[in-house]
Amino acid sequence: MPYLFLCRNVEGEPASSSHGVLLNLDMLLSAQEPTNDIMSSVIMEASKKHPLDTFTHLRITYHESLPHVTHVKLNRPRKRNAINALMWREIGEAFRQIGTIGDGTRCVLLSGSGKGFCGGIDITDEKFFSGISPDNSSDDDESSIDMARKALAFKPQISEMQAAFTALEECPVPVVAAIHGACVGAGIDMTCCADVRICSPNTVFSIREARLGLAADVGTLQRFPKLVGFGSRVRELCFTGEDFSSEDALNIGFVSRISKSESQLLGEANQIISKIIANSPVAVTVTKSSLNYSRDHTVREGLDHVALTNSAALISEDLVKSFMMTSGGGGAAEFAPLQPHSRL
């Protein structure tokens, strides 16, 4: 199948390190509109400022070469995208809104700026530990607070941190994580919540928490085994905190592919995304919802859930358009955007 390879240079990187974008030529050439019009609409969308690009440590833009795609980039490159308290809150706030504001987003590309995807929690941020020793307590007051009260006061912070990453999982549209360099600790917690994960050959993963003196408590111990199994290797990685390679991640099923090189990572992620956004956004969001629900329920409960959901979702013009597209009679289908979610 022919593809068009578009190159761009990332700001701050040498001209030799181009990041590629693969576009499916068959899809473009068979579209109902002329190819030039499609490319023009893509360029127009990419040039628009994303309404959610308001955060300090996240860069949120419309994809520069694919329509209906929001690109979220972790943006603390000098800290290897280590997550401080502000960035943690921003991740939750961003993903609770992406796919719900009626801007046509059908898929999210998640990546990291700089030399690595995510260096884990930023342990230099004292706010993470303020719940253990409340700022409003003097040394004398602190010694008088028993352990149970300290624990009850600290638990909401852990729950808030968990909810921030769960927002990726509950985002109504698929999240494709393109991982390079280091993906450590909280980086594993976060990418466990993505729907699709790919990585570059140089990626180094680590469930690092045990080496730092704590059990991972924001999702890895719950999600990682459900993604790759509860076998001996998984427990070894969790107990030892040792690094594991991109090949290890592929072998156990944590990532679905390894790019040929780091420079081709985003291009290969774009191949996956281009296939996702070619499908009905109704079908894709219902599929994600059913997969997530079925993971945590019995087969019978999952069947009942998708039956109820599809009884409404099948009453859609997308069904006819998709049949025409797959039968070769209608070219690339044009689907209406998902409506913004109703909020109080």
Summary of the structure (lengths in Angstrom):
residues: 344
radius of gyration: 21.5
end to end distance: 46.9
largest distance: 77.6
contacts: 1054
relative contact order: 0.12
helix: 46%
strand: 16%
